Amino acid sequence: MQDPKIEYRPLTPEEEARRRKRSVAIALALGAMVLLFFVLTIAKLGPQVLSRPL
């Protein structure tokens, strides 16, 4: 629960831009990490994993 006495000031345009850039950087890093894990998993399973019988 939040304290009702706390008041937040609005962000300046510069702070909003920095927050947006930071969010984009985090999203790109997360996406790169997911892609890296996917590629490493496929490489570890071997090339025949895609041509196995279902």
mmCIF entry with sequence, helices, sheets and N, C-alpha, C, O atoms, coordinates in Angstrom:
data_MODEL
# 
_entry.id   MODEL 
# 
_entity.id                         1 
_entity.type                       polymer 
_entity.pdbx_number_of_molecules   1 
# 
_entity_poly.entity_id                      1 
_entity_poly.type                           'polypeptide(L)' 
_entity_poly.nstd_linkage                   no 
_entity_poly.nstd_monomer                   no 
_entity_poly.pdbx_seq_one_letter_code       MQDPKIEYRPLTPEEEARRRKRSVAIALALGAMVLLFFVLTIAKLGPQVLSRPL 
_entity_poly.pdbx_seq_one_letter_code_can   MQDPKIEYRPLTPEEEARRRKRSVAIALALGAMVLLFFVLTIAKLGPQVLSRPL 
_entity_poly.pdbx_strand_id                 A 
# 
loop_
_entity_poly_seq.entity_id 
_entity_poly_seq.num 
_entity_poly_seq.mon_id 
_entity_poly_seq.hetero 
1 1  MET n 
1 2  GLN n 
1 3  ASP n 
1 4  PRO n 
1 5  LYS n 
1 6  ILE n 
1 7  GLU n 
1 8  TYR n 
1 9  ARG n 
1 10 PRO n 
1 11 LEU n 
1 12 THR n 
1 13 PRO n 
1 14 GLU n 
1 15 GLU n 
1 16 GLU n 
1 17 ALA n 
1 18 ARG n 
1 19 ARG n 
1 20 ARG n 
1 21 LYS n 
1 22 ARG n 
1 23 SER n 
1 24 VAL n 
1 25 ALA n 
1 26 ILE n 
1 27 ALA n 
1 28 LEU n 
1 29 ALA n 
1 30 LEU n 
1 31 GLY n 
1 32 ALA n 
1 33 MET n 
1 34 VAL n 
1 35 LEU n 
1 36 LEU n 
1 37 PHE n 
1 38 PHE n 
1 39 VAL n 
1 40 LEU n 
1 41 THR n 
1 42 ILE n 
1 43 ALA n 
1 44 LYS n 
1 45 LEU n 
1 46 GLY n 
1 47 PRO n 
1 48 GLN n 
1 49 VAL n 
1 50 LEU n 
1 51 SER n 
1 52 ARG n 
1 53 PRO n 
1 54 LEU n 
# 
_struct_asym.id          A 
_struct_asym.entity_id   1 
# 
loop_
_struct_conf.conf_type_id 
_struct_conf.id 
_struct_conf.pdbx_PDB_helix_id 
_struct_conf.beg_label_comp_id 
_struct_conf.beg_label_asym_id 
_struct_conf.beg_label_seq_id 
_struct_conf.pdbx_beg_PDB_ins_code 
_struct_conf.end_label_comp_id 
_struct_conf.end_label_asym_id 
_struct_conf.end_label_seq_id 
_struct_conf.pdbx_end_PDB_ins_code 
_struct_conf.beg_auth_comp_id 
_struct_conf.beg_auth_asym_id 
_struct_conf.beg_auth_seq_id 
_struct_conf.end_auth_comp_id 
_struct_conf.end_auth_asym_id 
_struct_conf.end_auth_seq_id 
_struct_conf.pdbx_PDB_helix_class 
_struct_conf.details 
_struct_conf.pdbx_PDB_helix_length 
HELX_P HELX_P1 AA1 PRO A 13 ? LEU A 45 ? PRO A 13 LEU A 45 1 ? 33 
HELX_P HELX_P2 AA2 PRO A 47 ? SER A 51 ? PRO A 47 SER A 51 5 ? 5  
# 
_struct_conf_type.id          HELX_P 
_struct_conf_type.criteria    ? 
_struct_conf_type.reference   ? 
# 
loop_
_atom_site.group_PDB 
_atom_site.id 
_atom_site.type_symbol 
_atom_site.label_atom_id 
_atom_site.label_alt_id 
_atom_site.label_comp_id 
_atom_site.label_asym_id 
_atom_site.label_entity_id 
_atom_site.label_seq_id 
_atom_site.pdbx_PDB_ins_code 
_atom_site.Cartn_x 
_atom_site.Cartn_y 
_atom_site.Cartn_z 
_atom_site.occupancy 
_atom_site.B_iso_or_equiv 
_atom_site.pdbx_formal_charge 
_atom_site.auth_seq_id 
_atom_site.auth_comp_id 
_atom_site.auth_asym_id 
_atom_site.auth_atom_id 
_atom_site.pdbx_PDB_model_num 
ATOM 1   N N  . MET A 1 1  ? 0.833  -1.182  0.000   1.00 0.00 ? 1  MET A N  1 
ATOM 2   C CA . MET A 1 1  ? 0.000  0.000   0.000   1.00 0.00 ? 1  MET A CA 1 
ATOM 3   C C  . MET A 1 1  ? 0.876  1.243   0.000   1.00 0.00 ? 1  MET A C  1 
ATOM 4   O O  . MET A 1 1  ? 1.922  1.292   0.648   1.00 0.00 ? 1  MET A O  1 
ATOM 5   N N  . GLN A 1 2  ? 0.435  2.217   -0.722  1.00 0.00 ? 2  GLN A N  1 
ATOM 6   C CA . GLN A 1 2  ? 1.224  3.432   -0.840  1.00 0.00 ? 2  GLN A CA 1 
ATOM 7   C C  . GLN A 1 2  ? 0.788  4.457   0.199   1.00 0.00 ? 2  GLN A C  1 
ATOM 8   O O  . GLN A 1 2  ? -0.370 4.516   0.612   1.00 0.00 ? 2  GLN A O  1 
ATOM 9   N N  . ASP A 1 3  ? 1.747  5.244   0.593   1.00 0.00 ? 3  ASP A N  1 
ATOM 10  C CA . ASP A 1 3  ? 1.484  6.315   1.537   1.00 0.00 ? 3  ASP A CA 1 
ATOM 11  C C  . ASP A 1 3  ? 0.764  7.451   0.792   1.00 0.00 ? 3  ASP A C  1 
ATOM 12  O O  . ASP A 1 3  ? 1.302  7.963   -0.189  1.00 0.00 ? 3  ASP A O  1 
ATOM 13  N N  . PRO A 1 4  ? -0.422 7.852   1.226   1.00 0.00 ? 4  PRO A N  1 
ATOM 14  C CA . PRO A 1 4  ? -1.149 8.892   0.478   1.00 0.00 ? 4  PRO A CA 1 
ATOM 15  C C  . PRO A 1 4  ? -0.486 10.263  0.523   1.00 0.00 ? 4  PRO A C  1 
ATOM 16  O O  . PRO A 1 4  ? -0.871 11.154  -0.234  1.00 0.00 ? 4  PRO A O  1 
ATOM 17  N N  . LYS A 1 5  ? 0.504  10.451  1.397   1.00 0.00 ? 5  LYS A N  1 
ATOM 18  C CA . LYS A 1 5  ? 1.172  11.748  1.507   1.00 0.00 ? 5  LYS A CA 1 
ATOM 19  C C  . LYS A 1 5  ? 2.211  11.970  0.412   1.00 0.00 ? 5  LYS A C  1 
ATOM 20  O O  . LYS A 1 5  ? 2.628  13.104  0.176   1.00 0.00 ? 5  LYS A O  1 
ATOM 21  N N  . ILE A 1 6  ? 2.633  10.893  -0.261  1.00 0.00 ? 6  ILE A N  1 
ATOM 22  C CA . ILE A 1 6  ? 3.684  11.009  -1.276  1.00 0.00 ? 6  ILE A CA 1 
ATOM 23  C C  . ILE A 1 6  ? 3.094  11.610  -2.547  1.00 0.00 ? 6  ILE A C  1 
ATOM 24  O O  . ILE A 1 6  ? 2.092  11.125  -3.072  1.00 0.00 ? 6  ILE A O  1 
ATOM 25  N N  . GLU A 1 7  ? 3.725  12.663  -3.028  1.00 0.00 ? 7  GLU A N  1 
ATOM 26  C CA . GLU A 1 7  ? 3.327  13.282  -4.287  1.00 0.00 ? 7  GLU A CA 1 
ATOM 27  C C  . GLU A 1 7  ? 4.488  13.177  -5.265  1.00 0.00 ? 7  GLU A C  1 
ATOM 28  O O  . GLU A 1 7  ? 5.637  13.446  -4.914  1.00 0.00 ? 7  GLU A O  1 
ATOM 29  N N  . TYR A 1 8  ? 4.181  12.789  -6.474  1.00 0.00 ? 8  TYR A N  1 
ATOM 30  C CA . TYR A 1 8  ? 5.204  12.637  -7.498  1.00 0.00 ? 8  TYR A CA 1 
ATOM 31  C C  . TYR A 1 8  ? 5.151  13.824  -8.444  1.00 0.00 ? 8  TYR A C  1 
ATOM 32  O O  . TYR A 1 8  ? 4.078  14.286  -8.833  1.00 0.00 ? 8  TYR A O  1 
ATOM 33  N N  . ARG A 1 9  ? 6.314  14.300  -8.797  1.00 0.00 ? 9  ARG A N  1 
ATOM 34  C CA . ARG A 1 9  ? 6.370  15.404  -9.744  1.00 0.00 ? 9  ARG A CA 1 
ATOM 35  C C  . ARG A 1 9  ? 6.370  14.841  -11.157 1.00 0.00 ? 9  ARG A C  1 
ATOM 36  O O  . ARG A 1 9  ? 6.875  13.741  -11.383 1.00 0.00 ? 9  ARG A O  1 
ATOM 37  N N  . PRO A 1 10 ? 5.822  15.565  -12.091 1.00 0.00 ? 10 PRO A N  1 
ATOM 38  C CA . PRO A 1 10 ? 5.830  15.075  -13.473 1.00 0.00 ? 10 PRO A CA 1 
ATOM 39  C C  . PRO A 1 10 ? 7.258  15.087  -14.038 1.00 0.00 ? 10 PRO A C  1 
ATOM 40  O O  . PRO A 1 10 ? 8.085  15.919  -13.667 1.00 0.00 ? 10 PRO A O  1 
ATOM 41  N N  . LEU A 1 11 ? 7.514  14.162  -14.923 1.00 0.00 ? 11 LEU A N  1 
ATOM 42  C CA . LEU A 1 11 ? 8.835  14.084  -15.542 1.00 0.00 ? 11 LEU A CA 1 
ATOM 43  C C  . LEU A 1 11 ? 8.998  15.185  -16.588 1.00 0.00 ? 11 LEU A C  1 
ATOM 44  O O  . LEU A 1 11 ? 8.049  15.578  -17.268 1.00 0.00 ? 11 LEU A O  1 
ATOM 45  N N  . THR A 1 12 ? 10.219 15.659  -16.688 1.00 0.00 ? 12 THR A N  1 
ATOM 46  C CA . THR A 1 12 ? 10.518 16.637  -17.734 1.00 0.00 ? 12 THR A CA 1 
ATOM 47  C C  . THR A 1 12 ? 10.643 15.890  -19.061 1.00 0.00 ? 12 THR A C  1 
ATOM 48  O O  . THR A 1 12 ? 10.849 14.676  -19.063 1.00 0.00 ? 12 THR A O  1 
ATOM 49  N N  . PRO A 1 13 ? 10.524 16.584  -20.178 1.00 0.00 ? 13 PRO A N  1 
ATOM 50  C CA . PRO A 1 13 ? 10.685 15.911  -21.478 1.00 0.00 ? 13 PRO A CA 1 
ATOM 51  C C  . PRO A 1 13 ? 12.042 15.210  -21.601 1.00 0.00 ? 13 PRO A C  1 
ATOM 52  O O  . PRO A 1 13 ? 12.137 14.150  -22.219 1.00 0.00 ? 13 PRO A O  1 
ATOM 53  N N  . GLU A 1 14 ? 13.078 15.791  -21.021 1.00 0.00 ? 14 GLU A N  1 
ATOM 54  C CA . GLU A 1 14 ? 14.406 15.168  -21.075 1.00 0.00 ? 14 GLU A CA 1 
ATOM 55  C C  . GLU A 1 14 ? 14.417 13.850  -20.301 1.00 0.00 ? 14 GLU A C  1 
ATOM 56  O O  . GLU A 1 14 ? 14.999 12.863  -20.751 1.00 0.00 ? 14 GLU A O  1 
ATOM 57  N N  . GLU A 1 15 ? 13.774 13.843  -19.140 1.00 0.00 ? 15 GLU A N  1 
ATOM 58  C CA . GLU A 1 15 ? 13.710 12.612  -18.337 1.00 0.00 ? 15 GLU A CA 1 
ATOM 59  C C  . GLU A 1 15 ? 12.872 11.543  -19.027 1.00 0.00 ? 15 GLU A C  1 
ATOM 60  O O  . GLU A 1 15 ? 13.203 10.359  -18.973 1.00 0.00 ? 15 GLU A O  1 
ATOM 61  N N  . GLU A 1 16 ? 11.789 11.961  -19.673 1.00 0.00 ? 16 GLU A N  1 
ATOM 62  C CA . GLU A 1 16 ? 10.963 11.012  -20.418 1.00 0.00 ? 16 GLU A CA 1 
ATOM 63  C C  . GLU A 1 16 ? 11.754 10.393  -21.571 1.00 0.00 ? 16 GLU A C  1 
ATOM 64  O O  . GLU A 1 16 ? 11.643 9.194   -21.826 1.00 0.00 ? 16 GLU A O  1 
ATOM 65  N N  . ALA A 1 17 ? 12.548 11.201  -22.264 1.00 0.00 ? 17 ALA A N  1 
ATOM 66  C CA . ALA A 1 17 ? 13.358 10.704  -23.372 1.00 0.00 ? 17 ALA A CA 1 
ATOM 67  C C  . ALA A 1 17 ? 14.409 9.720   -22.869 1.00 0.00 ? 17 ALA A C  1 
ATOM 68  O O  . ALA A 1 17 ? 14.649 8.687   -23.494 1.00 0.00 ? 17 ALA A O  1 
ATOM 69  N N  . ARG A 1 18 ? 15.034 10.042  -21.740 1.00 0.00 ? 18 ARG A N  1 
ATOM 70  C CA . ARG A 1 18 ? 16.024 9.119   -21.179 1.00 0.00 ? 18 ARG A CA 1 
ATOM 71  C C  . ARG A 1 18 ? 15.385 7.813   -20.759 1.00 0.00 ? 18 ARG A C  1 
ATOM 72  O O  . ARG A 1 18 ? 15.953 6.741   -20.971 1.00 0.00 ? 18 ARG A O  1 
ATOM 73  N N  . ARG A 1 19 ? 14.191 7.897   -20.157 1.00 0.00 ? 19 ARG A N  1 
ATOM 74  C CA . ARG A 1 19 ? 13.487 6.689   -19.741 1.00 0.00 ? 19 ARG A CA 1 
ATOM 75  C C  . ARG A 1 19 ? 13.141 5.836   -20.962 1.00 0.00 ? 19 ARG A C  1 
ATOM 76  O O  . ARG A 1 19 ? 13.287 4.614   -20.938 1.00 0.00 ? 19 ARG A O  1 
ATOM 77  N N  . ARG A 1 20 ? 12.685 6.490   -22.022 1.00 0.00 ? 20 ARG A N  1 
ATOM 78  C CA . ARG A 1 20 ? 12.324 5.768   -23.248 1.00 0.00 ? 20 ARG A CA 1 
ATOM 79  C C  . ARG A 1 20 ? 13.549 5.077   -23.853 1.00 0.00 ? 20 ARG A C  1 
ATOM 80  O O  . ARG A 1 20 ? 13.469 3.918   -24.260 1.00 0.00 ? 20 ARG A O  1 
ATOM 81  N N  . LYS A 1 21 ? 14.689 5.789   -23.914 1.00 0.00 ? 21 LYS A N  1 
ATOM 82  C CA . LYS A 1 21 ? 15.909 5.191   -24.463 1.00 0.00 ? 21 LYS A CA 1 
ATOM 83  C C  . LYS A 1 21 ? 16.365 4.019   -23.612 1.00 0.00 ? 21 LYS A C  1 
ATOM 84  O O  . LYS A 1 21 ? 16.804 2.998   -24.142 1.00 0.00 ? 21 LYS A O  1 
ATOM 85  N N  . ARG A 1 22 ? 16.265 4.158   -22.298 1.00 0.00 ? 22 ARG A N  1 
ATOM 86  C CA . ARG A 1 22 ? 16.664 3.080   -21.391 1.00 0.00 ? 22 ARG A CA 1 
ATOM 87  C C  . ARG A 1 22 ? 15.752 1.868   -21.584 1.00 0.00 ? 22 ARG A C  1 
ATOM 88  O O  . ARG A 1 22 ? 16.227 0.732   -21.583 1.00 0.00 ? 22 ARG A O  1 
ATOM 89  N N  . SER A 1 23 ? 14.458 2.095   -21.747 1.00 0.00 ? 23 SER A N  1 
ATOM 90  C CA . SER A 1 23 ? 13.514 1.002   -21.956 1.00 0.00 ? 23 SER A CA 1 
ATOM 91  C C  . SER A 1 23 ? 13.794 0.277   -23.272 1.00 0.00 ? 23 SER A C  1 
ATOM 92  O O  . SER A 1 23 ? 13.739 -0.952  -23.331 1.00 0.00 ? 23 SER A O  1 
ATOM 93  N N  . VAL A 1 24 ? 14.092 1.030   -24.312 1.00 0.00 ? 24 VAL A N  1 
ATOM 94  C CA . VAL A 1 24 ? 14.408 0.423   -25.605 1.00 0.00 ? 24 VAL A CA 1 
ATOM 95  C C  . VAL A 1 24 ? 15.700 -0.394  -25.501 1.00 0.00 ? 24 VAL A C  1 
ATOM 96  O O  . VAL A 1 24 ? 15.781 -1.494  -26.048 1.00 0.00 ? 24 VAL A O  1 
ATOM 97  N N  . ALA A 1 25 ? 16.698 0.131   -24.810 1.00 0.00 ? 25 ALA A N  1 
ATOM 98  C CA . ALA A 1 25 ? 17.966 -0.590  -24.644 1.00 0.00 ? 25 ALA A CA 1 
ATOM 99  C C  . ALA A 1 25 ? 17.748 -1.888  -23.873 1.00 0.00 ? 25 ALA A C  1 
ATOM 100 O O  . ALA A 1 25 ? 18.322 -2.917  -24.230 1.00 0.00 ? 25 ALA A O  1 
ATOM 101 N N  . ILE A 1 26 ? 16.936 -1.858  -22.831 1.00 0.00 ? 26 ILE A N  1 
ATOM 102 C CA . ILE A 1 26 ? 16.654 -3.074  -22.062 1.00 0.00 ? 26 ILE A CA 1 
ATOM 103 C C  . ILE A 1 26 ? 15.904 -4.082  -22.921 1.00 0.00 ? 26 ILE A C  1 
ATOM 104 O O  . ILE A 1 26 ? 16.199 -5.276  -22.874 1.00 0.00 ? 26 ILE A O  1 
ATOM 105 N N  . ALA A 1 27 ? 14.940 -3.616  -23.704 1.00 0.00 ? 27 ALA A N  1 
ATOM 106 C CA . ALA A 1 27 ? 14.176 -4.514  -24.579 1.00 0.00 ? 27 ALA A CA 1 
ATOM 107 C C  . ALA A 1 27 ? 15.076 -5.153  -25.629 1.00 0.00 ? 27 ALA A C  1 
ATOM 108 O O  . ALA A 1 27 ? 14.949 -6.346  -25.904 1.00 0.00 ? 27 ALA A O  1 
ATOM 109 N N  . LEU A 1 28 ? 15.977 -4.383  -26.213 1.00 0.00 ? 28 LEU A N  1 
ATOM 110 C CA . LEU A 1 28 ? 16.902 -4.941  -27.214 1.00 0.00 ? 28 LEU A CA 1 
ATOM 111 C C  . LEU A 1 28 ? 17.855 -5.949  -26.584 1.00 0.00 ? 28 LEU A C  1 
ATOM 112 O O  . LEU A 1 28 ? 18.142 -6.987  -27.181 1.00 0.00 ? 28 LEU A O  1 
ATOM 113 N N  . ALA A 1 29 ? 18.344 -5.654  -25.391 1.00 0.00 ? 29 ALA A N  1 
ATOM 114 C CA . ALA A 1 29 ? 19.239 -6.589  -24.705 1.00 0.00 ? 29 ALA A CA 1 
ATOM 115 C C  . ALA A 1 29 ? 18.504 -7.887  -24.369 1.00 0.00 ? 29 ALA A C  1 
ATOM 116 O O  . ALA A 1 29 ? 19.063 -8.972  -24.528 1.00 0.00 ? 29 ALA A O  1 
ATOM 117 N N  . LEU A 1 30 ? 17.268 -7.786  -23.912 1.00 0.00 ? 30 LEU A N  1 
ATOM 118 C CA . LEU A 1 30 ? 16.483 -8.972  -23.595 1.00 0.00 ? 30 LEU A CA 1 
ATOM 119 C C  . LEU A 1 30 ? 16.214 -9.795  -24.853 1.00 0.00 ? 30 LEU A C  1 
ATOM 120 O O  . LEU A 1 30 ? 16.333 -11.020 -24.839 1.00 0.00 ? 30 LEU A O  1 
ATOM 121 N N  . GLY A 1 31 ? 15.852 -9.118  -25.930 1.00 0.00 ? 31 GLY A N  1 
ATOM 122 C CA . GLY A 1 31 ? 15.624 -9.815  -27.198 1.00 0.00 ? 31 GLY A CA 1 
ATOM 123 C C  . GLY A 1 31 ? 16.878 -10.504 -27.712 1.00 0.00 ? 31 GLY A C  1 
ATOM 124 O O  . GLY A 1 31 ? 16.805 -11.622 -28.223 1.00 0.00 ? 31 GLY A O  1 
ATOM 125 N N  . ALA A 1 32 ? 18.030 -9.848  -27.582 1.00 0.00 ? 32 ALA A N  1 
ATOM 126 C CA . ALA A 1 32 ? 19.293 -10.459 -28.011 1.00 0.00 ? 32 ALA A CA 1 
ATOM 127 C C  . ALA A 1 32 ? 19.620 -11.678 -27.155 1.00 0.00 ? 32 ALA A C  1 
ATOM 128 O O  . ALA A 1 32 ? 20.126 -12.678 -27.666 1.00 0.00 ? 32 ALA A O  1 
ATOM 129 N N  . MET A 1 33 ? 19.334 -11.602 -25.862 1.00 0.00 ? 33 MET A N  1 
ATOM 130 C CA . MET A 1 33 ? 19.608 -12.731 -24.983 1.00 0.00 ? 33 MET A CA 1 
ATOM 131 C C  . MET A 1 33 ? 18.697 -13.915 -25.327 1.00 0.00 ? 33 MET A C  1 
ATOM 132 O O  . MET A 1 33 ? 19.152 -15.059 -25.337 1.00 0.00 ? 33 MET A O  1 
ATOM 133 N N  . VAL A 1 34 ? 17.425 -13.653 -25.608 1.00 0.00 ? 34 VAL A N  1 
ATOM 134 C CA . VAL A 1 34 ? 16.502 -14.724 -26.001 1.00 0.00 ? 34 VAL A CA 1 
ATOM 135 C C  . VAL A 1 34 ? 16.973 -15.363 -27.302 1.00 0.00 ? 34 VAL A C  1 
ATOM 136 O O  . VAL A 1 34 ? 16.975 -16.588 -27.423 1.00 0.00 ? 34 VAL A O  1 
ATOM 137 N N  . LEU A 1 35 ? 17.369 -14.556 -28.265 1.00 0.00 ? 35 LEU A N  1 
ATOM 138 C CA . LEU A 1 35 ? 17.861 -15.073 -29.541 1.00 0.00 ? 35 LEU A CA 1 
ATOM 139 C C  . LEU A 1 35 ? 19.124 -15.904 -29.337 1.00 0.00 ? 35 LEU A C  1 
ATOM 140 O O  . LEU A 1 35 ? 19.275 -16.966 -29.942 1.00 0.00 ? 35 LEU A O  1 
ATOM 141 N N  . LEU A 1 36 ? 20.029 -15.426 -28.490 1.00 0.00 ? 36 LEU A N  1 
ATOM 142 C CA . LEU A 1 36 ? 21.259 -16.170 -28.200 1.00 0.00 ? 36 LEU A CA 1 
ATOM 143 C C  . LEU A 1 36 ? 20.940 -17.522 -27.574 1.00 0.00 ? 36 LEU A C  1 
ATOM 144 O O  . LEU A 1 36 ? 21.515 -18.534 -27.972 1.00 0.00 ? 36 LEU A O  1 
ATOM 145 N N  . PHE A 1 37 ? 20.029 -17.555 -26.597 1.00 0.00 ? 37 PHE A N  1 
ATOM 146 C CA . PHE A 1 37 ? 19.643 -18.823 -25.973 1.00 0.00 ? 37 PHE A CA 1 
ATOM 147 C C  . PHE A 1 37 ? 19.015 -19.767 -26.984 1.00 0.00 ? 37 PHE A C  1 
ATOM 148 O O  . PHE A 1 37 ? 19.275 -20.970 -26.950 1.00 0.00 ? 37 PHE A O  1 
ATOM 149 N N  . PHE A 1 38 ? 18.194 -19.243 -27.879 1.00 0.00 ? 38 PHE A N  1 
ATOM 150 C CA . PHE A 1 38 ? 17.568 -20.073 -28.904 1.00 0.00 ? 38 PHE A CA 1 
ATOM 151 C C  . PHE A 1 38 ? 18.618 -20.685 -29.820 1.00 0.00 ? 38 PHE A C  1 
ATOM 152 O O  . PHE A 1 38 ? 18.594 -21.887 -30.083 1.00 0.00 ? 38 PHE A O  1 
ATOM 153 N N  . VAL A 1 39 ? 19.540 -19.858 -30.304 1.00 0.00 ? 39 VAL A N  1 
ATOM 154 C CA . VAL A 1 39 ? 20.591 -20.347 -31.209 1.00 0.00 ? 39 VAL A CA 1 
ATOM 155 C C  . VAL A 1 39 ? 21.474 -21.373 -30.503 1.00 0.00 ? 39 VAL A C  1 
ATOM 156 O O  . VAL A 1 39 ? 21.818 -22.399 -31.090 1.00 0.00 ? 39 VAL A O  1 
ATOM 157 N N  . LEU A 1 40 ? 21.843 -21.110 -29.257 1.00 0.00 ? 40 LEU A N  1 
ATOM 158 C CA . LEU A 1 40 ? 22.676 -22.070 -28.521 1.00 0.00 ? 40 LEU A CA 1 
ATOM 159 C C  . LEU A 1 40 ? 21.940 -23.385 -28.276 1.00 0.00 ? 40 LEU A C  1 
ATOM 160 O O  . LEU A 1 40 ? 22.552 -24.452 -28.320 1.00 0.00 ? 40 LEU A O  1 
ATOM 161 N N  . THR A 1 41 ? 20.650 -23.321 -28.021 1.00 0.00 ? 41 THR A N  1 
ATOM 162 C CA . THR A 1 41 ? 19.870 -24.539 -27.811 1.00 0.00 ? 41 THR A CA 1 
ATOM 163 C C  . THR A 1 41 ? 19.811 -25.360 -29.087 1.00 0.00 ? 41 THR A C  1 
ATOM 164 O O  . THR A 1 41 ? 20.007 -26.575 -29.052 1.00 0.00 ? 41 THR A O  1 
ATOM 165 N N  . ILE A 1 42 ? 19.544 -24.714 -30.208 1.00 0.00 ? 42 ILE A N  1 
ATOM 166 C CA . ILE A 1 42 ? 19.507 -25.424 -31.492 1.00 0.00 ? 42 ILE A CA 1 
ATOM 167 C C  . ILE A 1 42 ? 20.880 -26.013 -31.809 1.00 0.00 ? 42 ILE A C  1 
ATOM 168 O O  . ILE A 1 42 ? 20.975 -27.142 -32.290 1.00 0.00 ? 42 ILE A O  1 
ATOM 169 N N  . ALA A 1 43 ? 21.941 -25.257 -31.542 1.00 0.00 ? 43 ALA A N  1 
ATOM 170 C CA . ALA A 1 43 ? 23.295 -25.752 -31.810 1.00 0.00 ? 43 ALA A CA 1 
ATOM 171 C C  . ALA A 1 43 ? 23.622 -26.941 -30.914 1.00 0.00 ? 43 ALA A C  1 
ATOM 172 O O  . ALA A 1 43 ? 24.267 -27.889 -31.363 1.00 0.00 ? 43 ALA A O  1 
ATOM 173 N N  . LYS A 1 44 ? 23.195 -26.909 -29.675 1.00 0.00 ? 44 LYS A N  1 
ATOM 174 C CA . LYS A 1 44 ? 23.481 -28.008 -28.748 1.00 0.00 ? 44 LYS A CA 1 
ATOM 175 C C  . LYS A 1 44 ? 22.694 -29.263 -29.120 1.00 0.00 ? 44 LYS A C  1 
ATOM 176 O O  . LYS A 1 44 ? 23.198 -30.375 -28.961 1.00 0.00 ? 44 LYS A O  1 
ATOM 177 N N  . LEU A 1 45 ? 21.470 -29.099 -29.610 1.00 0.00 ? 45 LEU A N  1 
ATOM 178 C CA . LEU A 1 45 ? 20.657 -30.250 -30.004 1.00 0.00 ? 45 LEU A CA 1 
ATOM 179 C C  . LEU A 1 45 ? 21.165 -30.891 -31.278 1.00 0.00 ? 45 LEU A C  1 
ATOM 180 O O  . LEU A 1 45 ? 20.937 -32.081 -31.497 1.00 0.00 ? 45 LEU A O  1 
ATOM 181 N N  . GLY A 1 46 ? 21.838 -30.149 -32.113 1.00 0.00 ? 46 GLY A N  1 
ATOM 182 C CA . GLY A 1 46 ? 22.419 -30.696 -33.332 1.00 0.00 ? 46 GLY A CA 1 
ATOM 183 C C  . GLY A 1 46 ? 21.567 -30.410 -34.552 1.00 0.00 ? 46 GLY A C  1 
ATOM 184 O O  . GLY A 1 46 ? 20.397 -30.045 -34.442 1.00 0.00 ? 46 GLY A O  1 
ATOM 185 N N  . PRO A 1 47 ? 22.170 -30.581 -35.713 1.00 0.00 ? 47 PRO A N  1 
ATOM 186 C CA . PRO A 1 47 ? 21.469 -30.235 -36.949 1.00 0.00 ? 47 PRO A CA 1 
ATOM 187 C C  . PRO A 1 47 ? 20.324 -31.188 -37.287 1.00 0.00 ? 47 PRO A C  1 
ATOM 188 O O  . PRO A 1 47 ? 19.425 -30.809 -38.038 1.00 0.00 ? 47 PRO A O  1 
ATOM 189 N N  . GLN A 1 48 ? 20.330 -32.416 -36.755 1.00 0.00 ? 48 GLN A N  1 
ATOM 190 C CA . GLN A 1 48 ? 19.294 -33.390 -37.102 1.00 0.00 ? 48 GLN A CA 1 
ATOM 191 C C  . GLN A 1 48 ? 17.992 -33.177 -36.348 1.00 0.00 ? 48 GLN A C  1 
ATOM 192 O O  . GLN A 1 48 ? 17.002 -33.850 -36.634 1.00 0.00 ? 48 GLN A O  1 
ATOM 193 N N  . VAL A 1 49 ? 17.971 -32.254 -35.389 1.00 0.00 ? 49 VAL A N  1 
ATOM 194 C CA . VAL A 1 49 ? 16.763 -32.062 -34.598 1.00 0.00 ? 49 VAL A CA 1 
ATOM 195 C C  . VAL A 1 49 ? 15.603 -31.562 -35.451 1.00 0.00 ? 49 VAL A C  1 
ATOM 196 O O  . VAL A 1 49 ? 14.445 -31.839 -35.139 1.00 0.00 ? 49 VAL A O  1 
ATOM 197 N N  . LEU A 1 50 ? 15.895 -30.835 -36.513 1.00 0.00 ? 50 LEU A N  1 
ATOM 198 C CA . LEU A 1 50 ? 14.838 -30.297 -37.361 1.00 0.00 ? 50 LEU A CA 1 
ATOM 199 C C  . LEU A 1 50 ? 14.316 -31.329 -38.376 1.00 0.00 ? 50 LEU A C  1 
ATOM 200 O O  . LEU A 1 50 ? 13.232 -31.148 -38.930 1.00 0.00 ? 50 LEU A O  1 
ATOM 201 N N  . SER A 1 51 ? 15.066 -32.394 -38.623 1.00 0.00 ? 51 SER A N  1 
ATOM 202 C CA . SER A 1 51 ? 14.646 -33.390 -39.611 1.00 0.00 ? 51 SER A CA 1 
ATOM 203 C C  . SER A 1 51 ? 14.260 -34.725 -38.960 1.00 0.00 ? 51 SER A C  1 
ATOM 204 O O  . SER A 1 51 ? 14.268 -35.759 -39.627 1.00 0.00 ? 51 SER A O  1 
ATOM 205 N N  . ARG A 1 52 ? 13.932 -34.710 -37.693 1.00 0.00 ? 52 ARG A N  1 
ATOM 206 C CA . ARG A 1 52 ? 13.551 -35.941 -37.010 1.00 0.00 ? 52 ARG A CA 1 
ATOM 207 C C  . ARG A 1 52 ? 12.094 -36.282 -37.341 1.00 0.00 ? 52 ARG A C  1 
ATOM 208 O O  . ARG A 1 52 ? 11.303 -35.392 -37.654 1.00 0.00 ? 52 ARG A O  1 
ATOM 209 N N  . PRO A 1 53 ? 11.745 -37.549 -37.272 1.00 0.00 ? 53 PRO A N  1 
ATOM 210 C CA . PRO A 1 53 ? 10.348 -37.919 -37.556 1.00 0.00 ? 53 PRO A CA 1 
ATOM 211 C C  . PRO A 1 53 ? 9.432  -37.487 -36.408 1.00 0.00 ? 53 PRO A C  1 
ATOM 212 O O  . PRO A 1 53 ? 9.812  -37.532 -35.238 1.00 0.00 ? 53 PRO A O  1 
ATOM 213 N N  . LEU A 1 54 ? 8.242  -37.078 -36.765 1.00 0.00 ? 54 LEU A N  1 
ATOM 214 C CA . LEU A 1 54 ? 7.252  -36.698 -35.759 1.00 0.00 ? 54 LEU A CA 1 
ATOM 215 C C  . LEU A 1 54 ? 6.461  -37.907 -35.448 1.00 0.00 ? 54 LEU A C  1 
ATOM 216 O O  . LEU A 1 54 ? 5.551  -37.853 -34.620 1.00 0.00 ? 54 LEU A O  1 
# 
